[in-house]
Amino acid sequence: MKTIDRGYAVDHLGELLGLVEAGEKVLIADGDRGIAILVPVTERPPHLAVDDADVPNDEVERAFHGD
């Protein structure tokens, strides 16, 4: 796993996403403290189904517009 400094990650996100798409894991760190790990998605999680991406569910509608 590659370890990348937070500042570098901000400036080079596209490059890091390319590494992840190629199958590599990337740890983003602030000094010696890990902040996040970028990992490739091997399967689309059910809650990220493309069919539902633009359709808010009832819970979201209530949160924005009330009951």
Secondary structure, 3 states (H helix, E strand, C coil): CEEEEHHHHHHCHHHHHHHHHCCCCEEEEECCEEEEEECCCCCCCHHHCHHHCCCCCHHHHHHHHCC
